[in-house]
Amino acid sequence: MQERDYLEQLRKIQTASWPAGKPTEPQYPLGERPLTEYLAHWAAISPDKPAIEFYGHTLTYAELNERSDRCAALLIKLGVHPGDRVAVFMPNCPQLHIAFYGILKAGAVHAPVSPMAKGMELSYQLKDSGASVIICFDQLLPVVREVREQTDLREVISTSLYEVRSDNPPIPVPDLIQAPKLPVTDSMDLMSALDDTPPVDLPKLELDDIAALNYTGGTTGLPKGCVHTHRDMLYTCASFLPVALGLDANRISLNFMPEFWIAGENAGLLFPVFSGTTLVLLARWDALTFMAAVQHYRVSHTGLLVDSAAEVLDHPQVGDFDLGSLQITSCVSFIKKLTKEYRRRWRELTGCTLFETSFGMTETHTCDTFTAGLQTNDFDLESAPTFVGLPVPGTLFKVCDFATGQLLALGEEGELCVSSPSLLKGYWGKPDASAEALRDGWLHTGDSGVITEKGHIRYLGRRKEMLKVNGMSVFPSELEAMLGQHPDILASAVIGRPDEQRGQSPVAFVIAKPQSGLSSESLREWCKGAMAIYKVPEVRLVDTLPMTATGKVKKQELEDWI
């Protein structure tokens, strides 16, 4: 079948499967223009509306717009030109939002770095991006000093979370906000500099200007900088928010996911400004603080890890809080998997339905599919455990043969390929890797997947992680999803080990619930009744799993555990 005919057939099938009432086209409530202009719009019509609530500290839309204008002026004064990269090295805080929009307004490129990065990791990313300026959390200055001479940094700007503390915080406050501000010696103090910098005329931004270098957070290999534009950011909002979360400007959302990570960037930095909502921002996850924040601020929407939802459900003080304001709760399955039991308990606690957020990659700005609206009779959970829903409006999927690139029929396994308006424009400074991944407008993900006869997407995992057991394909992600249905399992990760008889054997590292009494033998027996015999893994019960900063398992480290 020709690609045009294949895609037209798929469009008709997916239209027939589309949830009732969900838009089928991207929605741009203020038109197609950079998000900096969306911010200015909300600042003009709702100047006193809180843009960010941070442990009792409020930053209004007018303040966020004005402070980011000054940040842009400061960067221009320091010699930052359009296209220059500015690194941001800090945890979630209001200053990160000011820096983000200030960088964009200056025409520069936002280059976030994990605040958990050590010297070697920071040095690599600064050198790879060629960042000339860094804006950082003052407690992280020792890491910057360690590597500064190895990089092209000209200016270091620092800020303290102590400056945005509240004298009477309404919710529990983490220690990093209580840490006293460090003396400003070899850096520029951000907040003081903003006070001293008047606004200036700012460059006109175009949607196809580069806006960010978002580094891949994979578990193997050195990170690559994904080149994303203002249009990529805007489309992500316009395609995902209306179909998955809605555009109610009166909504109050909460984000604790790290905003250096592109999923956190979307949830915390982009989505609220696109829709003009108030964001309750947490510096990090804490179940008690989360519950207190939902109750105090009357949060209506939040995204969670399944692990986070489980921690709330099992928290000894959960009965002390009113979580009834929650209307929309999406979740991400990394370690723990969404199950009917978690969904039932969450609905009993909050009155709303827990559903998977989306499938996505840093290369596509993450929000490529949606499952919202597919929860009737637990349809999403009754489907294959690798179910990730339908493509968001404007995004296309196809499945091709890994070797030949030929289109495969619906229901057949092959390479999952994505075409999206938010597709990266290339890997920064890596033309060969860009050419390999981007072909004729499609991202060849290297991942295995299936498009079902009803047009739903199934994500099977990285092909390089696929195991061959007695000649048959076994996907670790599928086994992890199936193990996640066991009532006594908290988390699992599956890798392969060489096997002389079978080629490879799957090995599952499993964290059991405390006092569950789960044994390796009993779990293997359960697996024999839940999956084909060749998929049944060896079971290793462990206390912890090695994790990346973005909540993924470091599977290369697990190889040393075999």
C-alpha positions in Angstrom: 0.0 0.0 0.0 1.2 3.5 -0.8 1.9 5.7 2.2 -0.9 8.2 1.2 -3.5 5.4 1.1 -2.2 3.9 4.3 -2.5 7.2 6.2 -5.9 7.9 4.7 -7.2 4.5 5.8 -5.7 5.0 9.2 -7.3 8.5 9.5 -10.8 7.0 8.9 -10.2 4.2 11.4 -9.0 6.5 14.1 -11.8 9.0 13.4 -14.3 6.1 14.1 -12.4 5.3 17.4 -12.3 9.0 18.5 -13.8 9.7 21.9 -17.0 11.7 21.7 -16.6 15.4 22.4 -12.9 15.5 21.9 -11.6 18.1 19.3 -10.0 16.6 16.1 -7.9 19.6 15.3 -5.3 21.6 17.3 -6.9 24.6 19.1 -5.2 28.0 19.3 -7.3 30.2 21.5 -5.1 33.3 20.9 -3.9 32.3 17.5 -0.6 30.9 16.2 2.0 33.1 17.9 4.8 32.5 20.4 3.9 31.6 24.0 5.7 34.8 25.1 2.8 36.7 23.5 0.3 34.4 25.3 2.0 35.5 28.5 1.7 39.1 27.6 -2.0 38.7 26.8 -2.9 37.2 30.1 -0.8 39.8 31.9 -2.9 42.5 30.1 -6.3 41.1 30.8 -5.7 39.3 34.1 -2.8 41.2 35.6 -3.5 40.3 39.2 -4.3 36.6 38.6 -1.7 34.3 40.2 0.4 32.7 37.6 2.4 30.7 40.2 1.7 29.8 43.8 4.9 28.6 45.5 4.6 27.6 49.1 2.8 30.8 50.0 4.7 33.0 47.5 2.5 34.3 44.7 3.7 35.6 41.3 1.0 37.2 39.3 0.7 37.2 35.5 1.7 40.9 35.4 4.7 40.2 37.6 5.8 37.2 35.6 5.5 39.1 32.3 7.4 42.2 33.7 10.1 40.2 35.5 10.8 38.1 32.4 10.9 41.3 30.3 13.6 42.6 32.6 15.4 39.2 32.5 15.5 39.5 28.7 16.8 43.0 29.0 19.5 41.8 31.4 20.6 39.0 29.0 20.8 41.5 26.1 22.8 43.8 28.3 25.2 41.0 29.0 25.8 40.4 25.3 23.4 37.6 24.7 22.3 37.6 21.0 19.4 35.8 19.3 20.3 32.2 19.0 22.8 32.1 21.9 22.3 29.3 24.4 21.6 30.1 28.0 21.8 27.2 30.5 19.4 27.0 33.3 20.5 24.9 36.3 17.9 25.0 39.1 15.1 23.1 40.7 11.4 24.1 40.2 10.9 27.7 41.5 9.4 31.0 40.3 12.8 32.2 39.2 13.0 29.3 36.7 9.8 30.6 35.0 11.2 34.1 34.9 14.4 32.9 33.4 12.6 30.7 30.9 10.4 33.4 29.5 13.2 35.9 29.7 15.5 33.7 27.6 12.8 33.3 25.0 12.0 37.0 24.9 15.6 37.8 24.3 15.5 35.5 21.3 18.0 33.2 23.0 17.8 29.4 23.4 16.8 27.8 26.7 19.2 25.0 27.6 18.0 23.3 30.8 20.3 21.1 32.9 19.2 18.7 35.6 19.8 20.2 39.0 21.0 16.7 40.0 23.8 16.8 37.5 27.4 16.4 38.8 30.4 18.2 37.4 31.1 15.8 34.5 27.5 15.9 33.4 27.2 19.7 33.6 30.5 20.2 31.8 29.4 17.9 28.9 26.1 19.7 28.4 27.6 23.2 28.7 30.3 22.3 26.2 27.9 20.5 23.8 25.4 23.4 23.8 28.1 26.1 23.8 26.2 28.0 26.5 27.7 31.4 27.2 25.5 32.2 30.2 24.2 30.1 33.1 21.4 31.0 35.5 21.6 28.7 38.5 20.4 27.9 42.0 23.0 29.3 44.4 23.4 26.0 46.2 24.7 24.6 42.9 27.4 27.2 42.4 30.1 24.7 43.6 29.3 22.5 40.7 29.5 25.4 38.3 32.8 26.5 39.7 34.2 23.0 39.3 33.7 23.1 35.5 33.6 26.8 34.6 37.1 26.9 33.1 36.4 24.0 30.9 33.4 25.7 29.2 32.5 28.9 27.2 30.7 30.5 30.1 31.1 34.2 30.2 28.5 35.0 32.9 27.1 33.2 35.9 23.9 34.4 37.4 22.6 32.9 40.6 19.5 33.0 42.7 18.3 31.6 46.0 15.0 30.0 46.8 15.2 31.7 50.2 14.3 34.9 48.4 10.8 33.5 47.5 10.0 31.9 50.9 6.9 32.9 52.7 6.9 33.9 56.4 3.7 31.9 56.9 3.7 29.0 54.4 0.3 27.3 54.1 1.8 24.0 53.2 4.9 22.1 54.3 8.1 23.6 52.9 11.2 21.5 51.7 14.6 22.1 53.2 16.0 23.6 50.0 13.8 26.6 50.4 14.8 27.1 54.0 18.5 27.1 53.1 19.9 30.6 53.7 21.0 32.6 50.7 24.7 32.2 50.0 26.9 35.3 49.7 27.2 36.6 46.1 30.9 36.5 45.2 31.8 35.2 41.8 28.2 35.4 40.3 25.6 38.0 39.5 22.5 38.0 41.8 19.5 37.5 39.6 16.8 39.2 41.6 18.9 42.3 42.4 20.0 42.6 38.7 16.4 42.5 37.6 15.5 45.3 39.9 18.3 47.3 38.4 17.6 46.6 34.8 14.9 48.6 33.0 12.9 46.9 30.2 14.1 47.5 26.6 12.7 46.9 23.1 12.9 43.2 22.6 13.5 41.3 19.3 10.5 40.1 17.3 10.2 36.4 17.6 9.2 34.1 14.8 7.5 30.7 15.4 10.3 28.9 13.6 13.1 30.4 15.7 14.9 28.0 17.9 13.6 28.2 21.4 15.1 25.3 23.3 17.7 22.5 23.4 16.0 19.7 25.3 18.5 17.0 26.1 17.5 13.4 25.8 17.3 11.6 29.2 17.9 8.1 28.0 19.4 5.4 30.1 22.3 4.7 27.7 24.7 6.8 25.7 25.5 10.5 26.0 22.5 12.9 25.9 21.7 14.7 22.7 20.3 18.2 22.4 16.9 18.1 20.6 16.4 21.4 18.7 12.9 22.7 19.3 11.3 25.9 18.1 8.6 28.2 19.4 6.2 26.5 17.0 7.0 23.1 18.6 6.1 24.4 22.0 2.9 26.1 20.8 1.7 23.0 18.8 2.3 20.7 21.8 -0.1 22.9 23.8 -2.6 23.3 21.1 -2.8 19.6 20.2 -2.6 18.0 23.7 -4.3 20.3 26.1 -7.7 20.6 24.4 -8.0 16.8 23.8 -6.6 15.6 27.0 -7.0 18.2 29.7 -9.2 21.0 28.5 -8.7 24.8 28.2 -10.6 26.1 31.2 -8.8 29.2 32.3 -10.3 28.9 35.8 -8.5 25.6 36.3 -5.8 25.4 39.0 -3.1 23.0 38.1 -0.3 21.5 40.2 3.1 20.4 39.0 5.9 18.8 40.9 7.7 17.1 37.9 11.1 18.6 37.3 10.9 21.4 34.8 14.3 20.8 33.3 12.7 17.6 32.0 10.6 18.2 28.9 7.5 16.6 30.4 7.8 19.0 33.4 8.5 21.9 31.0 5.2 21.1 29.3 3.2 20.7 32.5 4.7 23.6 34.4 6.1 26.2 32.0 4.0 25.9 28.8 0.5 24.6 29.5 -0.5 27.1 32.2 0.6 30.1 30.1 -1.1 28.7 27.0 -4.5 28.5 28.8 -4.0 31.3 31.3 -4.4 29.1 34.4 -2.9 29.3 37.8 0.0 26.9 38.6 0.6 25.5 42.0 4.3 24.7 41.8 6.2 22.3 44.1 10.0 22.2 44.2 9.9 18.4 44.5 7.5 15.5 45.2 6.3 15.0 48.8 3.0 13.2 49.4 2.1 15.2 52.5 2.8 18.5 50.8 0.9 17.4 47.7 -2.2 16.7 49.7 -1.9 19.9 51.7 -1.5 21.9 48.4 -4.5 20.3 46.8 -6.7 21.1 49.8 -5.3 24.7 50.4 -5.3 25.9 46.7 -8.3 23.8 45.6 -6.3 22.2 42.8 -8.5 20.9 40.0 -5.9 19.3 37.7 -2.6 17.5 38.3 -0.3 15.0 36.6 1.3 12.2 38.7 3.6 9.3 38.5 1.7 6.1 39.4 4.2 5.8 42.2 3.1 9.2 43.5 -0.6 8.2 43.4 0.2 5.0 45.2 2.0 6.8 47.9 -0.9 9.1 48.5 -3.4 6.3 48.6 -1.3 4.4 51.2 -0.3 7.5 53.2 -1.3 7.2 56.9 -2.6 10.8 56.9 -4.6 10.7 53.6 -7.9 10.8 55.6 -6.9 14.2 57.0 -7.2 16.0 53.7 -10.0 17.0 51.3 -8.9 16.1 47.8 -12.4 16.6 46.3 -11.4 19.6 44.2 -9.5 17.4 41.8 -11.3 17.0 38.5 -8.6 15.7 36.2 -5.7 13.5 37.2 -3.4 12.1 34.6 -0.5 9.8 35.4 2.7 8.3 34.0 3.7 4.7 34.3 7.4 4.4 34.7 8.1 2.0 37.5 4.7 1.3 39.0 2.0 0.7 36.4 -1.6 2.0 36.4 -4.0 -0.8 37.4 -7.7 -1.1 37.8 -7.1 -1.3 41.6 -5.2 2.0 41.7 -7.9 3.6 39.5 -10.7 2.3 41.7 -9.1 3.5 44.9 -8.2 6.9 43.4 -11.8 7.4 42.3 -13.1 6.5 45.7 -10.6 9.0 47.3 -11.0 11.9 44.9 -14.1 11.3 42.7 -12.1 11.6 39.5 -10.6 9.0 37.1 -6.8 8.3 37.0 -5.7 7.9 33.3 -2.4 7.6 31.5 -1.2 11.0 30.2 0.4 10.2 26.9 3.2 8.5 24.9 6.0 10.8 23.7 9.7 11.4 23.4 12.0 14.4 23.9 12.4 14.4 20.1 8.7 15.1 19.6 8.1 17.3 22.7 6.6 14.3 24.4 2.8 14.6 24.0 2.2 12.4 20.9 -0.9 10.4 22.0 -3.7 10.7 24.4 -5.9 8.2 26.4 -8.4 10.7 27.9 -11.9 9.6 27.0 -11.0 6.0 26.5 -11.7 4.9 30.1 -15.3 3.7 29.7 -15.5 0.3 31.3 -11.7 0.5 31.7 -11.3 0.1 28.0 -7.7 1.4 28.1 -6.7 -1.0 30.9 -8.6 -3.9 29.3 -6.6 -3.4 26.1 -3.1 -4.7 25.7 -0.8 -3.6 28.6 1.3 -1.5 26.1 -1.8 0.6 25.0 -1.0 4.3 24.7 -4.2 5.5 23.0 -4.7 7.6 19.8 -2.5 10.2 18.2 -3.1 13.8 19.2 -4.7 16.0 16.5 -2.1 16.7 13.7 0.3 13.9 14.6 0.7 10.8 12.5 2.1 7.3 13.2 3.1 4.5 11.0 4.7 1.1 11.6 7.5 0.0 9.2 9.8 -3.0 8.8 13.0 -2.3 10.6 15.2 -3.7 7.8 13.4 -2.6 4.7 11.4 0.4 5.8 8.3 -1.0 4.1 4.9 -0.2 5.6 3.4 -3.0 7.7 -0.2 -4.0 8.0 -2.3 -2.9 11.0 -1.6 -5.4 13.8 1.9 -6.2 12.8 4.9 -5.3 14.9 7.6 -3.1 13.5 9.4 0.3 14.0 7.1 3.0 15.3 7.6 6.2 13.2 6.1 9.6 14.1 5.4 12.7 12.0 4.5 15.7 14.0 4.6 19.6 13.8 6.6 19.4 17.0 9.3 17.1 15.6 12.8 18.2 16.5 14.6 20.0 13.8 17.7 18.0 14.5 20.2 16.9 17.2 22.4 19.9 18.1 25.7 19.6 16.4 25.1 16.0 15.3 24.2 15.9 11.6 24.8 12.1 11.2 22.5 11.2 14.1 19.9 13.7 12.8 20.0 12.2 9.3 19.6 8.7 10.7 16.6 9.6 12.8 14.8 12.1 10.5 13.9 10.8 7.1 11.3 12.4 4.8 9.5 14.2 7.6 9.3 11.1 9.9 11.1 10.3 13.1 12.4 6.7 13.0 12.2 6.1 16.7 14.1 2.8 16.9 11.2 1.7 19.1 8.9 -1.3 18.4 5.2 -0.8 18.2 1.9 -1.8 16.7 -1.1 0.1 15.3 -4.2 -2.0 16.0 -7.1 -2.6 13.6 -8.9 0.2 15.4 -6.1 2.6 15.1 -4.8 2.5 18.6 -1.1 2.7 19.3 0.7 0.1 21.3 4.3 0.9 22.4 6.4 -2.2 22.9 9.7 -0.5 23.8 13.2 0.0 22.5 14.1 -2.5 19.9 17.6 -2.8 21.3 16.0 -3.9 24.5 14.0 -6.6 22.7 14.9 -10.1 23.7 15.0 -13.2 21.5 13.9 -16.2 23.6 13.8 -19.4 21.6 13.6 -17.2 18.5 10.6 -15.4 19.7 10.4 -11.6 20.5 10.0 -10.6 24.1 9.6 -6.9 25.0 10.7 -6.0 28.6 8.2 -3.1 28.7 5.3 -5.6 28.1 6.5 -7.9 30.9 6.9 -4.9 33.2 3.3 -3.8 32.4 2.0 -7.3 33.1 4.0 -7.6 36.3 2.5 -4.3 37.3 -0.9 -6.0 37.5 0.3 -8.2 40.4 -1.2 -6.9 43.6 1.9 -7.4 45.7 4.4 -5.7 43.3 5.5 -2.1 43.8 7.9 -1.9 40.9 9.8 -4.0 38.4 12.4 -3.8 35.6 13.2 -6.5 33.1 16.4 -7.1 31.2 17.9 -10.1 29.4 20.8 -12.4 30.1 22.6 -14.7 27.7 21.2 -18.3 27.7 23.0 -21.1 25.9 19.8 -23.0 25.3 17.3 -20.3 24.6 19.5 -17.5 23.3 18.3 -15.0 26.0 16.3 -15.3 29.2 14.3 -12.5 30.7 15.2 -11.5 34.2 12.8 -9.4 36.3 14.1 -7.3 39.2 11.1 -6.8 41.4 10.3 -4.7 44.5 7.6 -6.3 46.5 5.2 -4.5 48.8 6.3 -4.7 52.5 4.9 -7.6 54.4 3.4 -9.0 51.3 5.2 -12.3 51.7 5.8 -12.4 48.0 8.5 -14.9 47.0 10.4 -15.5 43.7 8.8 -18.9 43.4 5.2 -17.7 43.9 5.7 -14.9 41.5 7.0 -17.2 38.8 3.9 -19.4 39.3 1.7 -16.4 38.9 3.6 -15.4 35.7 3.0 -18.9 34.3 -0.7 -18.3 34.5 -0.5 -14.7 33.1 1.8 -15.0 30.1 3.2 -17.3 27.5 5.7 -19.7 29.0 8.6 -18.4 26.9 8.0 -14.9 28.5 8.1 -16.1 32.1 11.1 -14.4 33.6 13.6 -15.4 36.3 12.6 -13.3 39.4 15.1 -11.4 41.6 13.5 -9.7 44.6 15.3 -6.4 45.3 14.9 -3.5 47.7 15.6 -0.7 45.2 16.2 0.0 41.5 18.9 2.3 40.0 17.1 5.4 38.7 17.8 8.3 36.4 16.8 11.9 37.3 13.7 11.6 35.2 12.4 8.5 36.9 13.6 5.8 34.5 15.5 2.7 35.4 19.2 2.6 34.6 19.0 -0.8 32.9 22.7 -0.8 32.0 23.4 -0.9 35.8 21.1 -3.8 36.3 23.3 -5.8 33.9 25.9 -5.8 36.7 23.4 -7.3 39.1 23.0 -10.5 37.1 
